[in-house]
Amino acid sequence: MTNHNDPRHKLENDTFASSGTNIDAVKRQNERSGLSYNEVKELLAKTTGGHGTQIYSDTNVEEVREESQQSQSE
């Protein structure tokens, strides 16, 4: 019996890379694999209000403070 949910199963219209990788099968598998990195970051930011997420941030806190102080003094 053919399992059409198996990402290795070749469907008639699937697209293949020059390396032979079934691109459409990879996309189907990715859809079922859970959250992406960016989706996890977004979920963390929304559910924690950003608290405790500074390790994921590339914001320069000192630079933001300086810009804030400069804009308040203007």
Residue, then its C-alpha position, 0 to 999 in steps of 0.5 A: m500500500t502506498n503512503h501518500n503522507d510519506p515525504r519520500h513518496k514521489l508524486e507525479n508533479d513533484t519538482f526535483a533539484s539537480s541533486g535529485t532532492n524532491i523539493d515538494a516532498v521536503k516542503r510537505q515534510n517541513e509543513r509537518s515539522g512544527l514551528s520555525y525558528n522565527e515562529v518560535k521567536e515571535l511566540l516567545a515575544k508575544t507570550t512573555g511580553g519580551h521579558g527574559t528574551q534579551i538573550y535572543s536580541d541583538t539590540n544594543v541597550e546602551e545605544v537605545r538609552e542614549e538615543s532616548q535621552q537625546s530625544q527627551s532633551e530636545 
